């Protein structure tokens, strides 16, 4: 007896803990199916064991058989409610040396109905709860099948309405078939199952069942896309839209915008898009961000194919900032695009802006920098006595140590380019300034852009 009660307790614990044992696994499963029991009928056949608590001291295990029909309401979540009816039959027995007779065996049958709730765990295991009432018929007898004394005399009614509850699990083995395990109890409002009319505690029966269920569905397709509501992940798809196996509009470029709304259907994978499915272009220059090498171009400025401002005279100063737009090729200019004033062989300062001459957050020179440096190379080749100082600067964003190293690397990139063009390395001095000596406020975007620079200054003979 004690072992049986221990088994019952362990079984309840297993049922309660099953939904909690899969949390990490459930997160990894793509939410592409609803609870497979949603909108389904389930026809079940179960067998089991009963254990009655009566006025007899020692309950005797007996057999139980049951057939059930269950309907689970349509649901768009992992849990579904439903109604369940079943008919069952079996025996309740007991043994007690202090009773006469010492054993009894009561056949019973009942018809029950109630509410059920099932949840989905990985679309494989479905724990459930059931509660309801039963119309219960019983006939207390000896183990030889002879009606007991009070029963034979009609001392009580052999029918009653009982309360019952059940907890269990369905294990799905196919889309339309499951194996079932259940544990439940049925409470009588009376105390007659053992034929004793003692007015003691109400009779109660534990039971364990196992069996199989067959699932069949009445399928609905509310949005008419050819995918039934129970697995449709996009239930309100407009008429005529092509959908995938789970009822969601096709999105061939996987940008999150379905084909029927996507105005840019061939966007490369991983590119950030707007509500129309087109690559984002934050500076509105007509070049999407993923291709734009000059991301912060002011509004209205004409740009080239890579999103950088046009520089018609190729002096390194974009047209919208160039105050001398027709400077002859090869002439060294200042930050306004106007020719430097020279004193003998001394060259004035050249500034390479970080946004237009270097890759973002890197020290690699862009081709636009070559246009600025070519006149410098020519001038240094014409006068081999001129030396230059190349100083790198950054804005104040980021760690100071990182900024100092980035400024040094950018200055080094400039010198490396000059050396590649035939300039002696010994004629170039590199200085890393990091965040020091800002020429504008670091509190604004434009100010920070001005501070990210490389300054080239000529040193006298």
N, C-alpha and C positions, 0 to 999 in steps of 0.2 A: 504493500500500500504506500509506504513512505517513498519507495523508488518511483512509483507512478506519479505522485504529486511533484517530486523533484523533476521528472521528465516534463510535466506540464509547465512548470515555472521556467525551465530552460527553453522550452519551445516559445513561450510568450516573449522572453528576452530576445531570442533570435529574431522574431518577427518585428519587434520594436526597433531593433538596432540595424536591421537591413537597410533602411533608407539612409542611415547616417554613415554607412560604411563605404559609400560611393561618391562623396562630394567632389573629390579631385577628378575622378573619372568622368563625372557628369559634366564638368566644366570643359573637358576636352572634346566632348561629343558635339558636333555641329547641330544646332537646333533646327533640324530640317524636317522633323516629324512631330506631330502631336501624339498624345497618348493613343496607342493603337486601339484601345478599348472605346475611344470616343465614338458615340453614335452606333455602337455595335450591340448585337444580341449575343448572348453566350448560353449555350445549352450544355449543362454539366451533369455528369454521373459520378457519384462519389460513394466510397465505402469507408467504414471506420469502426471505432471502438467507443463504447459508452462506459461511464463510471458514475453510478448514482449515489447521491448522498441522501440516505433515508434514516429510519429509526433502527435499521440493522447496522451493527458496528462495523462490519467488514464489507465494503462494496465489492462486487464481483464484475470483472470486465465482461462485456457482451458486445454483440455485433450491431452495426448500423448500416443502412443503405439509404441513398438519397438521390433524387433527380431534381434538377433546378433549371430555371429559366431566368436570365438576368438581362436587363437593358440598361446600358450606360448612356447618359445624355451627351449630346455633342458638346465639346469643350475645346478651347484653344489654349489650354494650359496643360501642365503635366498631371494634374489631378482631375478626376471626373466623378460626378455623382450619378447614382442610378437607382433602379428599383429591382428587387429580386424576390421571386416566389419559388418555393420548393415543397416537395412532398417527400417524407421520409418515413422509415419504419425500422424497428429494431426491438431490443430487449434491454431491460434494466434488472439487475439482480443483486442479491446480498446474502451474507451468511452471518449468523450470530447464535452462539451456543445457548444464550439466555432467552431466545425467542422460540416460539412454536408457531409454525414449523421453523426449523433452524435455517432453512434456505427459502428463497422465493425467486421467481423469474417472471417479470411482468412484460408481456409484449405491448408495444405501443405503435401508434402511427400519428403523424401530424401533417397539417398543411400550414405553411408559414409564409409571411410576406413582410417586407420592410425595405429600408433604405441602405444603400451601400456606397462606399467611397473608395476609389482606387487611385494610386499614384504610380507614375512610371519611373523606373530606375534603369536608365540606359536602354529603354525599349525592350528589355529582356525580363526583368523582375517587376512584378506589380503587387506590392503589399496592399491589402484592403481591410476595411472595417465594415461590419454589418450589424444592424440592430433592427429588431422587429417583434412581432407577436405571432403566436401559433395557436391554431385550433388543435387540441391534443386529445387523443383517445387512448385509453389504457385499460388493461384487463389483468389485474394481479392473479398469479397462479403459482402452483408448486412447480418444481423442476420437471414433474411428470405431466404437466399440462392441466391439472385439476384446479378449478377456481378456488381461491381462498375463502375462508368463512364469511367475512363481512362483505366481500365482493358478491358471493353467491346469494347473500341475503338482501342485497341492494341497499346497503347501509350508506352509500354515497354515490354520487354521480361519477360515471367513468369518462366523462368529457369535461374539458376545462379550457380556458384561454391562458396561455403561458407567455412569459417574456423571455426573449433570448437575445444573445449577442455573440458575435464571432469576429475573430481576427485571423488573417491568413495571407497567403501569397499565391499568385499565379506565376508560373515559370513558362514563358513563351518558347515553344519548340519549333513552331512554324507560324506564319502570319495568321493562320486560322485555327491554331490548336495550342492549348496550354495544359500543363500539369498543375494540379491544385493541391495545396496543403492548407488545412484549416484547424483551428482550435476554438471551441465555443462552449457555451453553457446555456441551459434552459431552466428557468425558475417556475415552479408551480405555485399557485396561490393557496394550495392545500397541502395535506400530509397523508395522501392515500395510496401512493404508488406501491407501498409494501403491505397494504391491506390493514395497517394499524391505524386506529382512530384514536390517537393519543393527544391530539391538540398540541404537538410539539412544534419544532421548527419546520418551515415549509420544505417540501422535497426539492432537490436540485440535481441536475445531471450535467456532468462534464462530457465532452466528446472530442475526439480527434478524427479528422477525415482526410482522405487522399483520393484523387480521381483525375479526370480529364474534362476539358471543356472544348467545345467547338464554337468558333466565332463566325458570325455572318452579319453582314451590314446592309443597311439601306443607304446607298450613297447619295449625297447631295452635292451639287456644284452651283453655288449661289451666283458666282460671277460668270459662269458659262465659259470658263477657259479650258475645260477638259480635264481639270484636276479636282478630285473630290475634296469637299470642305475639310475632312478629317486630316488631310495631309497638306492642304493648301496654306503655304506660308505667307501668301500675299492675297488675301481673300477679296479685295476690292479692285482687282485689276480691270481697267477699262475694256470694253468690248473690242474684240478684234486684235488685241495685243498678243504677240507670240510669247509664250511662257516656257519655262523649263519644267523638269519633272516635279517640282514642288510648287508650281503655280506662280512663280515670280517672273516678271518680264526679263527677257534676255538682255544681258549686258556684255557684249562681245569683248570690249576693251577693258572690262573689269575696273572701271573708274568710279563705280557707285551710282552712275546715272544710266538708266535703262535705255536701250536703243531707240525706243519710240520718243524719248525726250532728248536724246543726245544730239547736239548740233555739231559735235566734233567726234564722230564715231571711231576714229582710229588713233586716239590719244595713246602714246606709249605707256606701258605699264609703270605704275608708281608715280606718275606725274599728278600733282595736285590740280584739281579742276574746280570750276564754279558750278552753279546750279544747272547750267546748260550743258555740262559735260566738256567744256572747253578749258584748256590750260589757263591757269591764273596768270594775269598780266597786271601786276600791282601798280606799275608806273604808267600804264595805259599808253605805251609807245608802239603797240602793235606787235611786239616781240614777246612771246610768253616767257615767264620767269625761268623755266628750265633751259631755255636757249639764250637768255639775256645775260650778257657779260657786264652790263652796266645797269644794275637793278634800280637805281634811284634817279634815273633821268627825269629832270623837271618836266612838268606837263607842257605839251605843245612843241617840244624840241624835236627836230627831225633826227632820226637815227639810221644807222646802217643795218645790215642783215643780222648782226649779233646784238642789236639793241644799244649800241654806243652812239653818242652824239656825232653828227657829221663834222668832219674837219677838212674843208675843201682845199685849203692851201697846205695841208699836211705839215703843219708846224707844231703839232702836239696840243694845240689849244682848240677845243671844239668851237664851231661857228658861233654858237649862241653866247660864248664868252669872249670871242676874238674881236678885239677893237681895231685890229689891222688885218682884215680878212684876206687881203691879196698879197701877203708877204711872199717875196720870191723864194723859190725852193733853195734850201741850203743855208738860209739866214737864221742865225740864232735869235730866238725871241724870248721876251719875258712872260710873266703869267697872264698878261693881257693880250698876248699874241703879237706884240709889236717888237721890232728889232731892238736888240740890246745896244746901248751906247758903249763903245769900247774905248779904252785908254791904252794905247800901244798894244801890248800883247796880253793885256789882262781881260779875261772874259767875265761877264756878269753872271749872276746866279741863275741856274735853271732849276725849276721845280717839277718833279714828277708826281702827279696826284695819285694817291693810292687806289682810288676807285677805278680810274681809267687806264692805268699803266701796270697794274699788278692783279693777279688772280685774287679773288675774295679770300681774305684771311691767310694768304700764302705769299711767298716771296718770288714766285715765278713771274717773269716779265711777260706782259701781253705785247702783241705786235704793234699796238699803238705807241708803245714806248720807243720802239726802234725809230719811228719818225722823228721823235724829239731828239734822240741821241745821235742820229746820223750827222746833223750839222756840227755837233760837238766833236765827233770823230774826225770830220774833215778839218776843223779848225786846229785840233791837236796835231794832226799830221802835217799841217802847213807850218806850225810853229812847235818844234819838238822840245822847246825849253819850258813850255807851259806845263805846270802840274795842277792837279785838281784835288779838292776835298769833297768826298761823297758822304753825306750825313743822312742816316735814316731816322724817321720819327714815326710814332704811332699816336692814336688817341688814348684816352685814359680807361677805355673799356678793357676788362680782363686783368689778370695778375701782372704786376709790375715786371717781374722776372721774365715772363713770357713776352711781354711787349718789348723789352730791351733786346731779347734775342731775335724777335721778328724784325725789329728795325735794323739790326746788324745784318740779317740774312738778305733783306731787301737792298741794302747798300752794297752788299757783296754781289748780288745778282747784276747790279748796274756795272760794277767794275769788271765782272766776268764777261759781260757783253762787250765792253770796251776792249778788253784784252783779246777777245775773239776777232775783233775788227782790226787788230794790229797795233794797239796802244800798249806801251810798256807798262807792266804792272807797277813798277817802282814810281811811276808818275801819278799814282792814285793813292790817296789816303782815305781809309774807311773809318767812320766814326758812328757808333751806335748811341743814339740819344733817347730812345724809348719814348716815354711820355713827356719828357722835358721840353721846355720852350714851345708851348702851343702858340699858334698864330691866330687861333679863334677859340670860342667857348666850347668846352666839351659837353655842355648841357643840351646842345641841339644837334640834330642829325647833320645839318650842313656844316656846323662848326667842327664836328668830329671828322667829317670827310676832308676838310681842309687840313686838319692836323695829321692825317695819315698821308705822309709824303716822303720823298727823298729830295734833298737839296744838293745841287752840284755847284760848287763855287771854285773859280779859278784862283790859283796861287801865283803871284808874280814870279818872274824869272829869278 
